[in-house]
């Protein structure tokens, strides 16, 4: 942040004065390309990007191992939808959706074309035999 505040003294209408990056690099004792990268990142984002992506934010309440054990302990007939799974495990829909998105649990059928239940299979076979 010291680099940005130093460079902002040389900026006029968002443009740096000639030699500003070299002067700042010499005063702060960084390489000029480092100062230039910091300035361009600042201009691109209007704020400094985090140097620790993935380690910030609230910590997960449920571990990967805990969620997979909970889900695998639920009978398959109660795992048809996320809502059914939520009721059976006691986890919230948001938690289950997050775990689905990050790959902890996996969807076995598509939402677009779900698997047939046994009753639907019987009805389909009966229909095919009639036609």
N, CA, C and O atoms as a DFTB+ gen file, in Angstrom:
524 C
 N C O
     1  1       0.826      -1.185       0.000
     2  2       0.000       0.000       0.000
     3  2       0.875       1.254       0.000
     4  3       0.471       2.308      -0.491
     5  1       2.069       1.123       0.555
     6  2       2.994       2.253       0.579
     7  2       3.370       2.672      -0.841
     8  3       3.531       3.859      -1.129
     9  1       3.506       1.687      -1.719
    10  2       3.861       1.976      -3.113
    11  2       2.752       2.790      -3.771
    12  3       3.026       3.762      -4.476
    13  1       1.515       2.399      -3.544
    14  2       0.374       3.089      -4.163
    15  2       0.272       4.518      -3.661
    16  3       0.099       5.441      -4.457
    17  1       0.377       4.715      -2.354
    18  2       0.277       6.080      -1.822
    19  2       1.419       6.949      -2.344
    20  3       1.240       8.140      -2.600
    21  1       2.582       6.343      -2.497
    22  2       3.722       7.097      -3.024
    23  2       3.476       7.478      -4.479
    24  3       3.754       8.608      -4.880
    25  1       2.957       6.543      -5.272
    26  2       2.700       6.814      -6.691
    27  2       1.548       7.797      -6.891
    28  3       1.543       8.569      -7.851
    29  1       0.578       7.766      -5.990
    30  2      -0.565       8.675      -6.133
    31  2      -0.142      10.140      -6.002
    32  3      -0.833      11.031      -6.496
    33  1       0.974      10.387      -5.348
    34  2       1.478      11.768      -5.268
    35  2       1.939      12.265      -6.634
    36  3       1.912      13.465      -6.906
    37  1       2.365      11.328      -7.497
    38  2       2.829      11.693      -8.840
    39  2       1.709      11.651      -9.883
    40  3       1.920      12.034     -11.034
    41  1       0.537      11.193      -9.491
    42  2      -0.549      11.003     -10.458
    43  2      -1.348      12.287     -10.645
    44  3      -1.610      13.028      -9.697
    45  1      -1.722      12.522     -11.890
    46  2      -2.584      13.652     -12.210
    47  2      -3.624      13.158     -13.208
    48  3      -3.278      12.736     -14.312
    49  1      -4.887      13.210     -12.826
    50  2      -5.997      12.682     -13.628
    51  2      -5.799      11.200     -13.958
    52  3      -6.129      10.758     -15.059
    53  1      -5.268      10.446     -13.018
    54  2      -5.095       9.012     -13.213
    55  2      -3.846       8.619     -13.978
    56  3      -3.578       7.429     -14.139
    57  1      -3.066       9.594     -14.460
    58  2      -1.838       9.287     -15.197
    59  2      -0.638       9.653     -14.344
    60  3      -0.625      10.679     -13.665
    61  1       0.365       8.798     -14.392
    62  2       1.588       9.069     -13.638
    63  2       2.486      10.025     -14.413
    64  3       2.533      10.012     -15.643
    65  1       3.192      10.848     -13.659
    66  2       4.171      11.743     -14.278
    67  2       5.362      10.918     -14.757
    68  3       5.607       9.811     -14.278
    69  1       6.086      11.481     -15.704
    70  2       7.239      10.779     -16.263
    71  2       8.274      10.515     -15.165
    72  3       8.640      11.420     -14.414
    73  1       8.743       9.258     -15.082
    74  2       9.765       8.884     -14.109
    75  2       9.224       8.557     -12.727
    76  3      10.007       8.313     -11.809
    77  1       7.913       8.546     -12.553
    78  2       7.327       8.303     -11.235
    79  2       7.625       6.891     -10.736
    80  3       7.938       6.699      -9.561
    81  1       7.530       5.916     -11.613
    82  2       7.759       4.526     -11.202
    83  2       9.224       4.316     -10.832
    84  3       9.521       3.653      -9.837
    85  1      10.134       4.866     -11.614
    86  2      11.565       4.718     -11.327
    87  2      11.926       5.412     -10.018
    88  3      12.679       4.869      -9.209
    89  1      11.386       6.614      -9.810
    90  2      11.662       7.358      -8.575
    91  2      11.130       6.609      -7.360
    92  3      11.815       6.485      -6.345
    93  1       9.903       6.112      -7.474
    94  2       9.293       5.368      -6.366
    95  2      10.079       4.095      -6.076
    96  3      10.298       3.749      -4.915
    97  1      10.499       3.404      -7.118
    98  2      11.267       2.173      -6.937
    99  2      12.577       2.449      -6.209
   100  3      12.991       1.670      -5.351
   101  1      13.222       3.550      -6.551
   102  2      14.493       3.893      -5.902
   103  2      14.280       4.259      -4.436
   104  3      15.079       3.883      -3.579
   105  1      13.204       4.992      -4.146
   106  2      12.959       5.432      -2.766
   107  2      12.507       4.287      -1.863
   108  3      12.879       4.231      -0.691
   109  1      11.711       3.384      -2.406
   110  2      11.188       2.286      -1.590
   111  2      12.093       1.057      -1.656
   112  3      11.900       0.099      -0.908
   113  1      13.078       1.088      -2.552
   114  2      14.043       0.000      -2.728
   115  2      13.389      -1.283      -3.240
   116  3      13.588      -2.370      -2.697
   117  1      12.608      -1.116      -4.299
   118  2      12.031      -2.236      -5.029
   119  2      12.462      -2.117      -6.480
   120  3      12.902      -1.053      -6.917
   121  1      12.337      -3.200      -7.222
   122  2      12.637      -3.134      -8.644
   123  2      11.512      -2.382      -9.341
   124  3      10.358      -2.450      -8.918
   125  1      11.848      -1.662     -10.413
   126  2      10.836      -0.841     -11.077
   127  2       9.713      -1.673     -11.694
   128  3       8.579      -1.203     -11.776
   129  1      10.013      -2.917     -12.136
   130  2       8.939      -3.750     -12.689
   131  2       7.962      -4.192     -11.599
   132  3       6.770      -4.357     -11.860
   133  1       8.466      -4.382     -10.384
   134  2       7.593      -4.719      -9.262
   135  2       6.645      -3.568      -8.979
   136  3       5.447      -3.772      -8.788
   137  1       7.189      -2.354      -8.952
   138  2       6.367      -1.161      -8.719
   139  2       5.354      -1.005      -9.843
   140  3       4.197      -0.661      -9.600
   141  1       5.787      -1.256     -11.067
   142  2       4.893      -1.142     -12.217
   143  2       3.754      -2.156     -12.134
   144  3       2.607      -1.820     -12.425
   145  1       4.057      -3.387     -11.743
   146  2       3.021      -4.416     -11.607
   147  2       2.013      -4.044     -10.527
   148  3       0.809      -4.230     -10.699
   149  1       2.514      -3.520      -9.420
   150  2       1.620      -3.098      -8.334
   151  2       0.705      -1.980      -8.813
   152  3      -0.490      -1.985      -8.516
   153  1       1.255      -1.023      -9.551
   154  2       0.460       0.104     -10.048
   155  2      -0.603      -0.374     -11.041
   156  3      -1.755       0.055     -10.973
   157  1      -0.218      -1.255     -11.954
   158  2      -1.181      -1.744     -12.948
   159  2      -2.271      -2.594     -12.298
   160  3      -3.428      -2.540     -12.715
   161  1      -1.911      -3.377     -11.282
   162  2      -2.924      -4.156     -10.562
   163  2      -3.890      -3.224      -9.839
   164  3      -5.094      -3.475      -9.797
   165  1      -3.360      -2.160      -9.277
   166  2      -4.199      -1.175      -8.594
   167  2      -5.132      -0.485      -9.578
   168  3      -6.311      -0.295      -9.280
   169  1      -4.621      -0.109     -10.745
   170  2      -5.444       0.572     -11.758
   171  2      -6.524      -0.360     -12.316
   172  3      -7.635       0.075     -12.620
   173  1      -6.188      -1.631     -12.443
   174  2      -7.135      -2.590     -13.006
   175  2      -8.284      -2.866     -12.032
   176  3      -9.431      -2.988     -12.463
   177  1      -8.005      -2.964     -10.754
   178  2      -9.007      -3.348      -9.757
   179  2      -9.545      -2.188      -8.938
   180  3     -10.553      -2.347      -8.249
   181  1      -8.915      -1.045      -8.989
   182  2      -9.218       0.084      -8.109
   183  2      -9.010      -0.271      -6.645
   184  3      -9.434       0.477      -5.763
   185  1      -8.383      -1.369      -6.378
   186  2      -7.979      -1.761      -5.027
   187  2      -6.930      -2.845      -5.184
   188  3      -6.798      -3.444      -6.251
   189  1      -6.201      -3.088      -4.141
   190  2      -5.152      -4.097      -4.229
   191  2      -5.759      -5.492      -4.121
   192  3      -6.576      -5.738      -3.233
   193  1      -5.379      -6.403      -5.003
   194  2      -5.880      -7.774      -4.887
   195  2      -5.253      -8.460      -3.678
   196  3      -4.141      -8.128      -3.266
   197  1      -5.969      -9.402      -3.129
   198  2      -5.480     -10.120      -1.966
   199  2      -4.276     -10.971      -2.344
   200  3      -4.246     -11.594      -3.406
   201  1      -3.290     -10.987      -1.462
   202  2      -2.114     -11.811      -1.729
   203  2      -2.301     -13.227      -1.201
   204  3      -1.428     -14.075      -1.387
   205  1      -3.430     -13.495      -0.542
   206  2      -3.678     -14.834      -0.020
   207  2      -5.043     -15.355      -0.458
   208  3      -5.922     -15.549       0.381
   209  1      -5.234     -15.580      -1.732
   210  2      -6.534     -16.083      -2.168
   211  2      -6.782     -17.492      -1.650
   212  3      -5.871     -18.319      -1.619
   213  1      -8.001     -17.757      -1.251
   214  2      -8.352     -19.087      -0.779
   215  2      -8.213     -19.270       0.712
   216  3      -8.738     -20.241       1.258
   217  1      -7.518     -18.365       1.398
   218  2      -7.347     -18.522       2.840
   219  2      -8.141     -17.496       3.620
   220  3      -8.031     -17.429       4.845
   221  1      -8.928     -16.704       2.942
   222  2      -9.673     -15.658       3.616
   223  2     -11.139     -16.048       3.702
   224  3     -11.584     -16.961       3.006
   225  1     -11.886     -15.364       4.547
   226  2     -13.307     -15.623       4.681
   227  2     -13.588     -16.550       5.850
   228  3     -12.672     -17.017       6.525
   229  1     -14.867     -16.808       6.078
   230  2     -15.222     -17.669       7.206
   231  2     -14.766     -19.107       6.982
   232  3     -14.799     -19.618       5.863
   233  1     -14.350     -19.735       8.045
   234  2     -13.890     -21.120       7.952
   235  2     -15.102     -22.050       7.833
   236  3     -16.187     -21.737       8.323
   237  1     -14.905     -23.182       7.186
   238  2     -15.975     -24.143       6.957
   239  2     -16.387     -24.798       8.271
   240  3     -15.541     -25.183       9.079
   241  1     -17.705     -24.921       8.476
   242  2     -18.199     -25.558       9.693
   243  2     -18.098     -27.076       9.617
   244  3     -17.857     -27.743      10.623
   245  1     -18.285     -27.615       8.413
   246  2     -18.314     -29.061       8.233
   247  2     -17.159     -29.489       7.339
   248  3     -16.972     -28.953       6.247
   249  1     -16.395     -30.453       7.813
   250  2     -15.264     -30.933       7.018
   251  2     -15.769     -31.801       5.867
   252  3     -16.906     -32.272       5.877
   253  1     -14.915     -31.998       4.895
   254  2     -15.246     -32.824       3.739
   255  2     -15.581     -34.248       4.177
   256  3     -16.546     -34.845       3.701
   257  1     -14.781     -34.774       5.080
   258  2     -14.980     -36.141       5.568
   259  2     -16.326     -36.271       6.284
   260  3     -17.037     -37.258       6.097
   261  1     -16.674     -35.277       7.100
   262  2     -17.932     -35.297       7.857
   263  2     -19.136     -35.305       6.917
   264  3     -20.072     -36.081       7.110
   265  1     -19.113     -34.442       5.901
   266  2     -20.241     -34.341       4.969
   267  2     -20.385     -35.621       4.152
   268  3     -21.499     -36.112       3.971
   269  1     -19.277     -36.167       3.658
   270  2     -19.372     -37.399       2.859
   271  2     -19.890     -38.566       3.698
   272  3     -20.652     -39.393       3.198
   273  1     -19.488     -38.642       4.962
   274  2     -20.004     -39.699       5.836
   275  2     -21.493     -39.525       6.087
   276  3     -22.247     -40.499       6.076
   277  1     -21.919     -38.282       6.315
   278  2     -23.343     -38.019       6.535
   279  2     -24.171     -38.412       5.318
   280  3     -25.192     -39.087       5.442
   281  1     -23.723     -37.983       4.143
   282  2     -24.480     -38.237       2.913
   283  2     -24.490     -39.724       2.581
   284  3     -25.521     -40.256       2.169
   285  1     -23.364     -40.398       2.753
   286  2     -23.333     -41.828       2.431
   287  2     -24.147     -42.645       3.427
   288  3     -24.547     -43.767       3.116
   289  1     -24.397     -42.109       4.611
   290  2     -25.215     -42.805       5.605
   291  2     -26.707     -42.706       5.342
   292  3     -27.493     -43.412       5.973
   293  1     -27.108     -41.844       4.421
   294  2     -28.523     -41.661       4.096
   295  2     -28.918     -42.697       3.041
   296  3     -28.186     -42.888       2.070
   297  1     -30.066     -43.372       3.212
   298  2     -30.513     -44.326       2.186
   299  2     -30.708     -43.642       0.837
   300  3     -31.028     -42.455       0.774
   301  1     -30.512     -44.400      -0.241
   302  2     -30.547     -43.815      -1.584
   303  2     -31.902     -43.233      -1.944
   304  3     -31.968     -42.262      -2.697
   305  1     -32.989     -43.804      -1.423
   306  2     -34.305     -43.271      -1.768
   307  2     -34.557     -41.907      -1.125
   308  3     -35.474     -41.197      -1.537
   309  1     -33.764     -41.531      -0.131
   310  2     -33.897     -40.213       0.492
   311  2     -32.877     -39.217      -0.059
   312  3     -32.756     -38.106       0.456
   313  1     -32.148     -39.608      -1.100
   314  2     -31.137     -38.734      -1.690
   315  2     -31.548     -38.216      -3.063
   316  3     -30.690     -37.789      -3.835
   317  1     -32.828     -38.244      -3.383
   318  2     -33.238     -37.878      -4.739
   319  2     -33.050     -36.395      -5.021
   320  3     -32.634     -36.032      -6.122
   321  1     -33.341     -35.539      -4.068
   322  2     -33.159     -34.098      -4.270
   323  2     -32.313     -33.538      -3.140
   324  3     -32.136     -34.174      -2.101
   325  1     -31.797     -32.344      -3.359
   326  2     -31.017     -31.697      -2.294
   327  2     -31.895     -31.404      -1.088
   328  3     -31.432     -31.462       0.051
   329  1     -33.160     -31.092      -1.335
   330  2     -34.068     -30.811      -0.219
   331  2     -34.273     -32.064       0.628
   332  3     -34.249     -31.987       1.856
   333  1     -34.475     -33.225      -0.014
   334  2     -34.612     -34.481       0.727
   335  2     -33.335     -34.789       1.499
   336  3     -33.383     -35.220       2.651
   337  1     -32.212     -34.566       0.865
   338  2     -30.918     -34.807       1.502
   339  2     -30.708     -33.872       2.690
   340  3     -30.129     -34.260       3.704
   341  1     -31.180     -32.649       2.554
   342  2     -31.065     -31.674       3.631
   343  2     -31.862     -32.116       4.854
   344  3     -31.385     -32.015       5.984
   345  1     -33.076     -32.605       4.621
   346  2     -33.916     -33.078       5.725
   347  2     -33.290     -34.307       6.377
   348  3     -33.287     -34.427       7.602
   349  1     -32.762     -35.214       5.568
   350  2     -32.209     -36.464       6.090
   351  2     -30.909     -36.253       6.867
   352  3     -30.662     -36.942       7.857
   353  1     -30.077     -35.307       6.427
   354  2     -28.776     -35.115       7.084
   355  2     -28.792     -34.035       8.157
   356  3     -27.980     -34.059       9.081
   357  1     -29.714     -33.091       8.034
   358  2     -29.736     -31.975       8.974
   359  2     -28.860     -30.816       8.533
   360  3     -28.763     -29.812       9.238
   361  1     -28.219     -30.941       7.373
   362  2     -27.416     -29.846       6.823
   363  2     -28.329     -28.909       6.043
   364  3     -29.370     -29.332       5.541
   365  1     -27.947     -27.650       5.939
   366  2     -28.769     -26.699       5.200
   367  2     -28.591     -26.897       3.698
   368  3     -27.613     -27.490       3.243
   369  1     -29.562     -26.384       2.939
   370  2     -29.481     -26.464       1.481
   371  2     -28.252     -25.729       0.967
   372  3     -27.596     -26.187       0.031
   373  1     -27.940     -24.592       1.577
   374  2     -26.772     -23.815       1.162
   375  2     -25.482     -24.591       1.346
   376  3     -24.614     -24.579       0.473
   377  1     -25.356     -25.267       2.479
   378  2     -24.159     -26.065       2.742
   379  2     -24.042     -27.201       1.734
   380  3     -22.962     -27.454       1.199
   381  1     -25.153     -27.882       1.476
   382  2     -25.122     -28.989       0.516
   383  2     -24.788     -28.496      -0.881
   384  3     -24.038     -29.147      -1.609
   385  1     -25.340     -27.349      -1.261
   386  2     -25.066     -26.820      -2.596
   387  2     -23.604     -26.412      -2.719
   388  3     -22.988     -26.633      -3.762
   389  1     -23.038     -25.821      -1.668
   390  2     -21.628     -25.449      -1.671
   391  2     -20.741     -26.686      -1.806
   392  3     -19.766     -26.678      -2.558
   393  1     -21.083     -27.742      -1.078
   394  2     -20.303     -28.981      -1.141
   395  2     -20.454     -29.650      -2.503
   396  3     -19.517     -30.286      -2.986
   397  1     -21.621     -29.513      -3.125
   398  2     -21.822     -30.037      -4.474
   399  2     -20.973     -29.263      -5.466
   400  3     -20.370     -29.845      -6.369
   401  1     -20.927     -27.947      -5.295
   402  2     -20.173     -27.093      -6.209
   403  2     -18.664     -27.316      -6.087
   404  3     -17.957     -27.319      -7.095
   405  1     -18.166     -27.503      -4.862
   406  2     -16.712     -27.685      -4.723
   407  2     -16.270     -29.137      -4.911
   408  3     -15.079     -29.430      -4.802
   409  1     -17.209     -30.055      -5.192
   410  2     -16.852     -31.423      -5.546
   411  2     -16.807     -32.400      -4.393
   412  3     -16.407     -33.549      -4.582
   413  1     -17.208     -31.978      -3.197
   414  2     -17.213     -32.883      -2.052
   415  2     -18.227     -34.002      -2.263
   416  3     -17.928     -35.173      -2.029
   417  1     -19.430     -33.635      -2.708
   418  2     -20.438     -34.628      -3.085
   419  2     -20.715     -34.460      -4.568
   420  3     -20.500     -33.387      -5.132
   421  1     -21.194     -35.527      -5.197
   422  2     -21.419     -35.477      -6.638
   423  2     -22.851     -35.849      -6.972
   424  3     -23.468     -36.683      -6.309
   425  1     -23.360     -35.219      -8.003
   426  2     -24.700     -35.514      -8.491
   427  2     -24.634     -36.787      -9.327
   428  3     -23.743     -36.939     -10.163
   429  1     -25.568     -37.691      -9.106
   430  2     -25.570     -38.958      -9.838
   431  2     -26.488     -38.923     -11.052
   432  3     -26.333     -39.731     -11.967
   433  1     -27.431     -38.008     -11.072
   434  2     -28.302     -37.885     -12.244
   435  2     -28.432     -36.415     -12.594
   436  3     -28.220     -35.538     -11.756
   437  1     -28.778     -36.164     -13.827
   438  2     -28.904     -34.797     -14.307
   439  2     -30.240     -34.217     -13.877
   440  3     -31.231     -34.942     -13.777
   441  1     -30.275     -32.917     -13.622
   442  2     -31.544     -32.261     -13.328
   443  2     -32.402     -32.202     -14.584
   444  3     -33.630     -32.169     -14.511
   445  1     -31.744     -32.189     -15.727
   446  2     -32.465     -32.080     -16.986
   447  2     -33.187     -33.391     -17.300
   448  3     -34.342     -33.370     -17.724
   449  1     -32.530     -34.514     -17.099
   450  2     -33.129     -35.814     -17.399
   451  2     -32.859     -36.753     -16.223
   452  3     -31.913     -37.539     -16.271
   453  1     -33.680     -36.681     -15.162
   454  2     -33.430     -37.509     -13.984
   455  2     -33.683     -38.992     -14.267
   456  3     -34.375     -39.346     -15.221
   457  1     -33.113     -39.843     -13.424
   458  2     -33.304     -41.281     -13.564
   459  2     -34.743     -41.653     -13.243
   460  3     -35.392     -40.989     -12.434
   461  1     -35.247     -42.715     -13.874
   462  2     -36.613     -43.163     -13.635
   463  2     -36.704     -43.916     -12.316
   464  3     -35.785     -44.638     -11.928
   465  1     -37.840     -43.733     -11.629
   466  2     -38.097     -44.536     -10.440
   467  2     -38.636     -45.889     -10.898
   468  3     -38.928     -46.072     -12.080
   469  1     -38.768     -46.825      -9.982
   470  2     -39.247     -48.164     -10.343
   471  2     -40.671     -48.096     -10.887
   472  3     -40.990     -48.764     -11.871
   473  1     -41.531     -47.292     -10.254
   474  2     -42.914     -47.150     -10.736
   475  2     -42.940     -46.590     -12.155
   476  3     -43.706     -47.058     -12.997
   477  1     -42.103     -45.590     -12.417
   478  2     -42.066     -45.011     -13.758
   479  2     -41.545     -46.010     -14.787
   480  3     -42.013     -46.025     -15.926
   481  1     -40.577     -46.849     -14.395
   482  2     -40.072     -47.869     -15.313
   483  2     -41.172     -48.858     -15.684
   484  3     -41.317     -49.228     -16.849
   485  1     -41.952     -49.287     -14.680
   486  2     -43.044     -50.233     -14.925
   487  2     -44.069     -49.616     -15.865
   488  3     -44.518     -50.262     -16.812
   489  1     -44.442     -48.361     -15.605
   490  2     -45.408     -47.675     -16.470
   491  2     -44.871     -47.527     -17.886
   492  3     -45.622     -47.694     -18.847
   493  1     -43.611     -47.223     -18.031
   494  2     -43.025     -47.051     -19.362
   495  2     -43.013     -48.370     -20.134
   496  3     -43.345     -48.400     -21.319
   497  1     -42.634     -49.455     -19.468
   498  2     -42.630     -50.764     -20.128
   499  2     -44.051     -51.154     -20.532
   500  3     -44.271     -51.669     -21.629
   501  1     -45.021     -50.906     -19.636
   502  2     -46.420     -51.222     -19.953
   503  2     -46.889     -50.411     -21.154
   504  3     -47.603     -50.933     -22.011
   505  1     -46.505     -49.163     -21.227
   506  2     -46.888     -48.316     -22.362
   507  2     -46.261     -48.837     -23.657
   508  3     -46.924     -48.900     -24.692
   509  1     -44.979     -49.210     -23.592
   510  2     -44.286     -49.711     -24.787
   511  2     -44.900     -51.021     -25.278
   512  3     -44.972     -51.255     -26.485
   513  1     -45.340     -51.871     -24.361
   514  2     -45.949     -53.143     -24.739
   515  2     -47.290     -52.888     -25.429
   516  3     -47.625     -53.568     -26.400
   517  1     -48.061     -51.910     -24.934
   518  2     -49.364     -51.582     -25.531
   519  2     -49.217     -51.020     -26.928
   520  3     -50.009     -51.347     -27.812
   521  1     -48.231     -50.192     -27.142
   522  2     -48.062     -49.509     -28.433
   523  2     -47.344     -50.355     -29.387
   524  3     -47.112     -49.945     -30.524
